[in-house]
Amino acid sequence: MGRSTVVKIQHLKGNTMRCVCCDKNLNDYESTRKHAFTGEYLDTCNACLSEINQTVVIPTITREDLANCSDIVDNPESEDYNSLYSEDINE
């Protein structure tokens, strides 16, 4: 039985996925996040992954369609953000 089947069964039973670091309930976005190279589920909440990424960046694959406002974090240091910002000022 694959992990996705187990996740679906757990949701049907009322069990929720939990962060392996802090034991917080994971939302759908967090519970479907995978490591970009290994394809393994990370099972970490956004807060814990953010802390980990301050030490070592973990490449991830996410389901953006499952994200809500609290899952999206703007990085003001990213080039995309800066280019959008400068376009707004120049208009």
C-alpha positions in Angstrom: 0.0 0.0 0.0 1.5 3.4 -1.1 1.9 6.4 1.3 -0.8 8.3 -0.6 -3.3 5.5 0.1 -2.3 5.5 3.8 -2.8 9.3 4.0 -6.3 8.9 2.4 -7.2 6.1 4.8 -5.9 8.1 7.8 -8.0 11.1 6.7 -11.1 8.9 6.3 -10.5 7.5 9.8 -10.2 11.0 11.3 -6.4 10.7 12.0 -4.3 13.6 10.9 -0.7 13.8 9.8 1.6 15.3 12.4 4.9 17.2 12.2 7.8 15.0 13.0 9.6 17.8 14.8 6.9 19.5 16.9 3.9 17.1 16.7 1.6 19.8 15.3 -1.3 18.7 13.0 -0.3 19.2 9.4 -2.7 20.8 6.9 -3.1 19.3 3.4 -0.4 21.6 2.0 2.1 20.6 4.6 1.3 16.9 4.6 1.8 16.6 0.8 5.2 18.4 0.7 8.0 16.2 -0.7 11.7 16.4 -1.0 12.6 17.4 -4.5 15.3 14.9 -5.1 14.2 11.8 -3.1 10.4 12.2 -3.5 9.9 11.3 0.1 7.3 13.2 2.2 8.8 15.6 4.6 6.1 15.5 7.3 7.1 18.9 8.7 5.0 22.0 9.4 5.8 25.3 7.8 7.3 26.7 11.0 9.7 23.8 11.5 10.7 23.7 7.9 11.4 27.4 8.0 13.7 26.8 11.0 15.5 23.9 9.2 15.9 26.0 6.1 17.9 28.6 8.0 20.6 26.0 8.5 20.3 24.0 5.3 18.0 24.6 2.4 15.8 21.5 1.6 14.5 21.5 -2.0 10.8 20.8 -2.0 7.9 19.9 -4.3 4.7 21.4 -3.1 1.0 21.3 -4.1 0.3 25.0 -4.5 -3.3 24.2 -5.2 -3.6 23.1 -1.5 -1.9 26.2 -0.1 -3.8 28.8 1.9 -2.8 32.4 2.8 -0.8 31.3 5.9 1.2 28.8 3.8 2.5 31.5 1.4 5.5 33.4 2.6 6.9 36.2 0.5 10.6 36.5 0.5 11.5 40.2 0.0 15.1 39.3 -0.9 14.1 37.2 -3.9 14.8 38.6 -7.3 11.2 38.0 -8.5 9.8 40.1 -5.6 12.3 42.9 -6.2 11.6 43.0 -10.0 7.8 43.2 -9.3 8.4 46.0 -6.8 10.6 48.0 -9.1 8.0 47.7 -11.9 5.3 49.1 -9.6 7.5 52.1 -8.7 8.5 52.8 -12.3 4.9 52.9 -13.6 
